[in-house]
Amino acid sequence: MARQKYGLALQHTASWLANPQAMNMDISVRTVVMLAVYELNPFYAGNLALPPAYSGWFDLCNRLAAPSDKPAVEILDIATRFLELQAYLNNYALIDGRPKTCQIIRDALAIDAELDAWERRQNSQNSQGSGASASSIWTVLEERCPPGFFPPDGVFEDSYHVYADHWVARGWNHQRWLRLLTCRSLIEFSDRYPLSCAQVFSSSATANNMAAEQQKILATIRRVARDLLVSIPTHYRHPRLERKHRDYIDKTSGGAGIGVAGVPNLLFRIQVAGSAPGVPRHYTAFARNMLETIFADTGMLQARGLAETLVVDGGGVGGSSNNSKVKQERADTPPGGVLLSSIESLPPSRTASIVVPQPQQPFLAGGQQLLWYQERPEES
């Protein structure tokens, strides 16, 4: 079904581009950007090189995008370079301490710095007011309701995001997905290539040691993974969300969710957030439960397959798809001691009347210190 809809989207886009007088430029450019992002998932998952035609898509977007759409094009550019870096890693063996290995680590750090600068840039422009810049439509507002209002398996930590529209919401999730993948690569580098990482970090402007840099990266992972999980109601309506809940999560222009068409990309985002190194166990439990719910709700086999890669137990979290074991040492528990279960054991949605609460002030959740390491098989 996804491939059929994708083919139809390509046909419609080609017809629009062939008749410039009849097309809406803004809609056409946004469509091209989204199709290009859709192309990235299989190339990342399959460790494939991007096709030559991809550069033409990007050039078209870069030339025709309106100022308010430029942040999305910037994300597309960063994503392209990240995939090129991953393609190199999948085709060439690196040796700890060699100059090329140090350069690869620097390249990954540069990508992470660009993603951080992108986020700071949007926040800076947003804080200047709606008339300061065309990019101020990229405002993200997080609101939170008191515990117990939302079903705990439908809304993460009783919080939700409000965006200008779904185009902006999807752009932010692409940025979060890339940030998590980049940070995960940096954590893997520190484990696999300690000598190279020590050289790179000791020569950086901040002169942080490797342990301090790793803790900084883990803190970023926890923050970004949380943002991604909080964003889910904007893209997918959990079956247990009722009208009184939708009055809040539908504050994004156009309402929450754009239907089945927006779910396939979301599946990969949820899996990455739940399997990221160092995330608390309740992050992984929520992500797995959400993927199982989407499978039960839509029948998408991809959701079930991705859910099976997320393992939740008393010792930590880990992905079973990459033959590696991720361990955590921490003392945290899900908020309020709530343990999430699979969709099969969920009770029916509550029907009792609830006083509609007032959203609390936007907040940033603090992270707890944790120790993380990953055991990997020896390189062949």
Summary of the structure (lengths in Angstrom):
residues: 380
radius of gyration: 21.0
end to end distance: 38.7
largest distance: 64.8
contacts: 1132
relative contact order: 0.10
helix: 60%
strand: 7%
